[in-house]
């Protein structure tokens, strides 16, 4: 399947090659067309008007006329060829006029960019997700005033809103929500607000110790005050 999808993706690099014709699918393995339609990789569009005649070596492009057999009620395509070597009445299967368009969006969603196989495309998509997650946490750190010199007492403990982060990052709020949902564990936003309220944000977000500005999230479970007191008492002993 991957090889087949890669071939479809390569076609997207060629102008006007994103259309699959009825003649092409006749050579496909049984069930392949139905599979690609079910996956949304192909979408049927309006029928074409011409087909290539295969009755002689000229391979003319012809436009069949629709005719209905009065006895069977079946509609077929008919063309009258005037050439001596292939002349006469030719019947055309109207399924040959069917056409499908390759979905660029769907191929990208499943890891196939134009002309690229799934592996490198998936890596590019994952790199983009990591970068968005890093940007979001960087915005959180900036909001709270994290730096190498700042102490816990100087941190801004007011929780950032998704609306404010969207404005800082110049994103839409829906993108902020999507990055949080995709990049962090369930309940992250609730834990984050609790961490702000309990003044334990320093243990919840941590800046990486390298030359870059990348940051990572530490998934810290906020402790109840009594738990913290019990642990502190234990350390004193």
Secondary structure, 3 states (H helix, E strand, C coil): CHHHHHHHHHHCCCCCCCEEEHHHHCCCCCCHHHHHHHHCCEEEECCCCCEECCCCCCCCEECCEEEECCCCCCEEEEEEECCCCCCEEEEECHHHHCEEEECHHHHHHCCCCCCCCHHHHHHHHHHHHHHHHHHHHHHHHHHHCCCCCCCHHHCCCCCCCHHHHHHHHCCCHHHHHHHHHHHCCCCHHHHHHHHHHCCCHHHHEEECCCCCCCEEECCCCCCCHHHHHHHHHHHHC
